[in-house]
Amino acid sequence: MSSKPNPAQRLAHQLKLLSSVPSSSMSTHHRVFIEQNGSVISPFHDIPLFANQNEGILNMIVEVPRWTNAKMEISKEEPFNPIKQDIKKGKLRFVRNCFPHHGYIWNYGAFPQTWEDPTQTHAETKARGDNDPLDVCEIGEQVGYVGQVKQVKVLGETDWKVIVVDVQDPLAGKLNDIEDVERHLPGLIRATNEWFRIYKIPDGKPENTFAFSGEAKNKRYATEIVHECHEAWRRLITGESPAKTATYDLSIRNITIQNSPGFIRRDDPAYTSLPPDSRKAPAPIDPSVSKWFYISSAQV
């Protein structure tokens, strides 16, 4: 007798991606929407944070697959928050390869239903929220894909990036807190700190500085941050915190949270006018994206 799939498995089976807006990837117009059971949903608001709260399993959205360079991110400002490539000065943004790293060294993404409130200052670091969903580095062996929704468990945190592992990963049973990462994946935390410290240098920016001198914090600390950002998102989606201010204008449109001022029905013109699925071959990537940069201060 076969067992019924758990909520996390059901969610994974129901989700698929829509490559919408008639354009190819590596284009300023390219957007990736997420669909569940035939309906476009917001990865920011409609996908639940918890896949199984009792077991500590969370959902994360992969924005940038491991080893890739395109800086993909959930669009906070556009209706239903599709994933798009970031643009700076009219050009698509790519992360540079800082030797010996190639692109992003984990599956990089965000937790749904979280928000780093820019009006709030953290008591210990004195830093304000960056106005984004909470960042996540997934360290499992599988290379993800843009828009993939993974079920993960929290292991720790460094520089406001939560370290997690896919619950389906072969090592998931052995990875339960941040010290387990060094035990079973030696060098990864050090490489993660180095990556975030130097990755902006090729673009002419200084090294990043870290809270807590770069010390990776444990699961308990990281989990507290997740809950704080989930509560900040709750205030945003219910209207307790403004979605539009003089400095930002966030889309809180959703189809699942009926007590939200952003809730709309599926027959609403704002929903029915979403672009249809349209896929084209990726546009060519400038060869310069593959260039190595050798950073003299890097501790390899």
C-alpha positions as CSV (number, residue, x, y, z in Angstrom):
1,M,0.0,0.0,0.0
2,S,1.5,3.3,-1.1
3,S,1.7,6.2,1.4
4,K,0.1,9.6,0.6
5,P,2.5,12.4,-0.4
6,N,3.2,14.9,2.4
7,P,2.3,18.6,2.0
8,A,5.9,19.4,0.8
9,Q,5.7,16.7,-1.9
10,R,2.3,17.8,-3.0
11,L,3.4,21.4,-3.4
12,A,6.4,20.3,-5.5
13,H,4.2,18.3,-7.8
14,Q,1.7,21.1,-8.3
15,L,4.2,23.8,-9.2
16,K,5.5,24.5,-12.6
17,L,7.2,27.4,-14.3
18,L,6.0,29.8,-16.9
19,S,8.5,31.6,-19.0
20,S,6.4,34.5,-19.9
21,V,6.6,37.7,-21.9
22,P,7.7,37.0,-25.5
23,S,11.5,37.1,-25.0
24,S,14.4,34.8,-24.4
25,S,16.3,34.3,-21.2
26,M,19.4,36.6,-20.8
27,S,17.0,39.4,-21.9
28,T,15.9,42.6,-20.1
29,H,12.3,41.6,-20.8
30,H,12.5,38.0,-19.7
31,R,10.3,37.0,-16.7
32,V,9.7,33.6,-15.0
33,F,6.3,33.2,-13.4
34,I,5.4,30.3,-11.1
35,E,2.2,28.5,-11.6
36,Q,0.3,26.1,-9.3
37,N,-2.6,24.0,-10.5
38,G,-3.0,26.1,-13.6
39,S,-2.9,29.5,-11.8
40,V,0.0,32.0,-11.6
41,I,1.0,32.6,-8.0
42,S,3.4,35.0,-6.3
43,P,6.6,33.4,-5.1
44,F,6.8,36.3,-2.6
45,H,3.4,36.0,-1.1
46,D,1.4,32.8,-2.2
47,I,4.0,30.1,-1.6
48,P,3.9,29.3,2.1
49,L,7.1,29.7,4.1
50,F,6.5,26.4,6.0
51,A,6.3,23.1,4.1
52,N,6.0,21.3,7.3
53,Q,6.3,23.5,10.4
54,N,6.2,20.7,12.9
55,E,9.3,19.1,11.3
56,G,11.1,22.3,10.6
57,I,10.9,22.0,6.8
58,L,10.6,25.3,4.9
59,N,10.1,26.2,1.2
60,M,12.7,28.2,-0.6
61,I,12.7,29.6,-4.2
62,V,15.8,29.1,-6.2
63,E,16.7,32.3,-8.0
64,V,20.3,31.5,-9.1
65,P,21.3,27.9,-9.7
66,R,24.8,26.9,-8.5
67,W,27.7,27.6,-10.9
68,T,25.7,30.2,-12.9
69,N,26.4,34.0,-13.0
70,A,23.2,35.7,-14.0
71,K,21.9,37.7,-11.1
72,M,18.3,36.5,-11.1
73,E,15.9,37.7,-8.4
74,I,12.2,37.9,-7.4
75,S,10.8,41.2,-8.7
76,K,9.3,42.8,-5.6
77,E,7.7,45.6,-7.6
78,E,5.9,43.8,-10.4
79,P,2.5,42.1,-10.0
80,F,2.8,38.5,-8.9
81,N,6.6,39.0,-8.4
82,P,8.1,37.1,-11.4
83,I,11.8,36.2,-11.3
84,K,13.9,38.4,-13.6
85,Q,17.5,39.3,-14.2
86,D,18.7,42.4,-12.3
87,I,19.6,45.4,-14.4
88,K,22.1,48.1,-13.6
89,K,22.6,51.1,-15.9
90,G,20.5,49.4,-18.6
91,K,22.6,46.3,-18.6
92,L,22.0,42.8,-17.3
93,R,23.9,42.0,-14.2
94,F,26.2,39.0,-13.8
95,V,28.3,38.0,-10.9
96,R,32.0,37.8,-11.7
97,N,34.1,34.7,-11.3
98,C,36.6,35.4,-8.5
99,F,39.2,32.6,-8.6
100,P,38.8,29.8,-7.6
101,H,35.0,30.3,-7.5
102,H,32.7,30.0,-10.5
103,G,29.5,32.0,-10.4
104,Y,27.4,31.3,-7.3
105,I,28.8,28.4,-5.2
106,W,25.4,27.2,-3.9
107,N,21.8,27.4,-5.1
108,Y,21.0,30.9,-4.1
109,G,17.5,32.1,-3.5
110,A,14.9,33.4,-1.0
111,F,12.4,32.3,1.5
112,P,8.8,33.1,0.5
113,Q,6.6,35.0,2.9
114,T,9.6,36.8,4.4
115,W,10.7,40.4,4.2
116,E,13.6,42.4,5.6
117,D,11.8,45.5,6.7
118,P,14.0,48.5,5.8
119,T,12.4,50.6,8.6
120,Q,13.6,48.2,11.3
121,T,17.1,48.2,12.8
122,H,18.6,44.9,14.1
123,A,19.4,45.2,17.8
124,E,22.8,43.5,17.5
125,T,24.2,44.5,14.1
126,K,22.4,48.0,14.0
127,A,21.8,47.2,10.3
128,R,18.5,48.0,8.6
129,G,16.6,45.4,6.5
130,D,17.4,45.5,2.8
131,N,13.7,45.5,1.6
132,D,14.0,42.0,0.1
133,P,12.8,38.5,0.9
134,L,15.3,36.8,3.2
135,D,18.3,35.4,1.3
136,V,19.1,31.7,1.3
137,C,22.1,29.6,0.3
138,E,21.2,25.9,-0.3
139,I,24.3,23.7,-0.1
140,G,23.0,20.3,-1.3
141,E,24.6,18.4,-4.1
142,Q,21.8,18.9,-6.7
143,V,22.1,21.9,-9.0
144,G,18.7,23.6,-9.0
145,Y,17.0,25.7,-11.7
146,V,15.5,29.2,-11.8
147,G,12.1,29.1,-10.0
148,Q,12.5,25.7,-8.4
149,V,10.8,25.4,-5.0
150,K,12.9,23.3,-2.7
151,Q,12.0,21.9,0.7
152,V,14.9,22.7,3.0
153,K,15.9,22.8,6.7
154,V,17.8,25.6,8.3
155,L,21.4,25.0,9.4
156,G,22.7,28.5,10.3
157,E,23.4,32.0,9.0
158,T,26.2,34.2,7.9
159,D,25.9,37.9,6.8
160,W,22.1,37.7,6.7
161,K,22.2,34.7,4.3
162,V,20.5,31.6,5.8
163,I,22.4,28.4,5.2
164,V,20.1,25.5,4.4
165,V,20.1,22.0,2.8
166,D,17.5,20.3,0.6
167,V,15.7,17.7,2.7
168,Q,16.2,15.2,-0.1
169,D,20.0,15.6,-0.2
170,P,22.0,12.5,0.7
171,L,23.6,14.3,3.6
172,A,20.5,15.9,5.0
173,G,20.2,13.4,7.8
174,K,23.7,14.3,9.0
175,L,23.4,18.1,8.6
176,N,21.4,19.5,11.5
177,D,23.3,22.6,12.7
178,I,26.1,24.8,11.4
179,E,28.9,22.8,13.0
180,D,27.8,19.8,11.0
181,V,28.5,21.7,7.8
182,E,32.2,22.0,8.6
183,R,32.3,18.4,9.7
184,H,30.8,16.9,6.6
185,L,31.5,19.7,4.0
186,P,34.9,21.0,5.2
187,G,35.8,24.4,3.8
188,L,32.4,25.4,2.6
189,I,31.6,28.0,5.3
190,R,35.1,29.5,4.8
191,A,34.5,29.6,1.0
192,T,31.1,31.2,1.6
193,N,32.5,34.0,3.7
194,E,35.3,34.6,1.2
195,W,32.8,34.6,-1.7
196,F,30.6,37.3,-0.1
197,R,33.7,39.3,1.0
198,I,35.2,39.6,-2.5
199,Y,32.5,39.1,-5.1
200,K,32.0,42.8,-5.7
201,I,35.7,43.7,-6.1
202,P,35.9,43.0,-9.9
203,D,33.2,45.7,-10.3
204,G,35.3,48.3,-8.5
205,K,33.7,48.0,-5.1
206,P,35.5,47.4,-1.8
207,E,35.5,44.2,0.2
208,N,32.3,43.5,2.1
209,T,32.4,43.7,5.8
210,F,30.5,41.2,8.0
211,A,28.5,41.3,11.2
212,F,30.1,39.2,14.0
213,S,33.4,39.3,12.2
214,G,32.1,36.8,9.7
215,E,31.3,34.2,12.3
216,A,28.6,31.8,11.1
217,K,25.7,31.7,13.5
218,N,23.9,28.5,14.5
219,K,20.5,27.1,13.6
220,R,18.7,28.7,16.6
221,Y,20.0,32.1,15.7
222,A,19.1,31.7,12.0
223,T,15.7,30.4,12.8
224,E,15.0,33.5,14.9
225,I,15.9,35.6,11.9
226,V,13.5,33.6,9.7
227,H,10.6,34.1,12.1
228,E,11.4,37.8,12.5
229,C,11.3,38.3,8.7
230,H,8.1,36.2,8.4
231,E,6.4,38.5,10.9
232,A,7.6,41.5,9.0
233,W,6.1,40.0,5.9
234,R,2.8,39.4,7.7
235,R,2.7,43.1,8.6
236,L,3.4,44.0,5.0
237,I,0.8,41.7,3.4
238,T,-1.9,42.7,5.8
239,G,-1.3,46.4,5.4
240,E,0.0,47.0,8.8
241,S,3.3,48.1,7.2
242,P,2.9,50.2,4.0
243,A,3.7,48.6,0.7
244,K,4.4,52.0,-0.8
245,T,6.5,54.7,0.6
246,A,8.7,57.6,-0.7
247,T,11.6,55.1,-1.1
248,Y,9.9,51.9,-2.4
249,D,6.8,50.5,-4.0
250,L,6.2,46.8,-3.5
251,S,3.5,44.7,-5.1
252,I,1.5,42.7,-2.6
253,R,-0.9,41.2,-5.2
254,N,-1.8,37.6,-4.3
255,I,-4.6,35.1,-4.8
256,T,-4.4,33.2,-1.5
257,I,-4.4,35.7,1.4
258,Q,-8.0,37.0,1.7
259,N,-7.3,39.4,4.5
260,S,-4.7,41.2,2.5
261,P,-5.3,44.5,0.7
262,G,-3.4,43.0,-2.2
263,F,-5.8,40.0,-2.6
264,I,-7.4,39.7,-6.0
265,R,-9.8,37.2,-7.5
266,R,-8.8,35.0,-10.5
267,D,-11.4,36.7,-12.7
268,D,-10.0,40.2,-11.9
269,P,-8.6,41.9,-15.1
270,A,-5.4,42.5,-13.2
271,Y,-5.0,38.7,-13.0
272,T,-6.5,37.6,-16.4
273,S,-4.2,40.1,-18.2
274,L,-1.0,38.4,-17.1
275,P,1.1,37.4,-20.1
276,P,0.8,33.9,-21.5
277,D,3.5,31.3,-21.5
278,S,6.1,32.0,-24.2
279,R,9.5,30.3,-24.5
280,K,12.4,31.2,-26.7
281,A,16.0,30.0,-26.8
282,P,18.4,31.8,-24.5
283,A,20.1,34.8,-25.9
284,P,23.9,34.5,-26.2
285,I,25.9,35.5,-23.1
286,D,28.8,37.9,-23.5
287,P,32.0,35.8,-23.3
288,S,33.4,38.3,-20.8
289,V,31.1,36.7,-18.2
290,S,33.3,33.7,-18.1
291,K,36.5,35.6,-17.3
292,W,38.5,34.8,-14.1
293,F,39.3,37.5,-11.7
294,Y,42.3,37.0,-9.4
295,I,41.8,38.8,-6.1
296,S,45.1,39.4,-4.3
297,S,43.4,39.7,-0.9
298,A,41.5,36.4,-1.2
299,Q,42.3,33.8,1.4
300,V,42.3,30.7,-0.7
